[in-house]
Amino acid sequence: MTTKPASAVKRAPEESLELIAYASVESIPTAEPHGKDRLGYHVWTWLRTRRDTLESVVSTAKAGLLISEEEALERIRASLLQHGVSL
């Protein structure tokens, strides 16, 4: 019995919303490993829909931040602006 190798994964373009969203939360410390993933997902959803404020998105994510929400928002905004996202 043989096993096929895994399929190759194609990386998203650098300017994709997914990579921008997850990069914007990379420097934010969280209490659990998947906190950044949760926060990145919420930022990505916000980038797609812009339904709520960024403040409410960070609060809703319940990511277990190890810094204040204000500091996290500053870091996220700075990263988004650096990637050319208008706030």
C-alpha positions in Angstrom: 0.0 0.0 0.0 1.4 3.4 -1.0 0.5 6.9 0.1 0.4 9.8 -2.2 2.3 13.0 -1.2 0.3 15.9 0.0 -0.9 18.4 -2.6 1.2 21.6 -2.9 -0.3 24.6 -1.2 -0.4 27.8 -3.3 0.3 30.9 -1.2 -2.0 33.8 -1.5 -0.7 37.0 -3.1 1.0 39.4 -0.7 -1.7 42.1 -1.3 -4.6 39.7 -0.4 -6.8 40.7 2.5 -6.1 37.5 4.3 -2.4 38.1 4.5 -2.9 41.8 5.4 -5.3 40.9 8.2 -3.1 38.2 9.7 0.0 40.3 9.4 -1.7 43.1 11.2 -2.1 41.0 14.4 1.2 39.2 14.2 2.9 41.5 16.9 0.0 41.2 19.4 0.7 38.9 22.3 -2.2 36.6 23.3 -2.7 34.2 26.2 -3.4 31.2 24.0 -1.8 30.1 20.7 -4.9 30.5 18.6 -5.8 34.0 19.9 -3.9 35.6 17.0 -5.8 33.4 14.6 -9.1 34.4 16.1 -8.2 38.1 16.0 -6.8 37.8 12.5 -10.0 36.2 11.3 -12.1 39.0 12.8 -9.9 41.7 11.3 -10.2 39.8 7.9 -13.9 39.8 8.2 -13.9 43.5 9.0 -11.8 44.3 6.0 -14.2 42.5 3.8 -17.5 43.9 5.2 -16.6 47.1 7.2 -19.9 46.6 9.1 -18.7 47.4 12.6 -15.9 49.6 14.0 -12.4 48.1 14.3 -12.7 48.7 18.1 -15.8 46.5 18.3 -14.1 43.8 16.2 -11.1 43.6 18.5 -13.4 43.4 21.5 -15.7 40.8 20.0 -12.8 38.5 19.0 -12.1 37.6 22.7 -8.6 36.8 21.7 -7.1 36.8 25.3 -4.9 39.8 24.7 -1.9 40.3 26.9 -1.8 44.0 26.2 -4.6 46.6 26.3 -7.2 46.7 23.6 -6.1 50.3 22.9 -2.5 49.2 22.3 -3.7 46.3 20.1 -5.8 48.7 18.1 -2.8 51.0 17.6 -0.7 48.2 16.3 -3.4 46.9 14.0 -4.1 50.3 12.6 -0.4 51.0 12.0 0.0 47.7 10.2 -3.1 48.2 8.1 -2.0 51.7 7.1 1.5 50.4 6.2 -0.2 47.9 3.9 -2.1 50.7 2.2 -5.5 50.0 3.8 -7.6 53.1 4.2 -9.3 53.3 7.6 
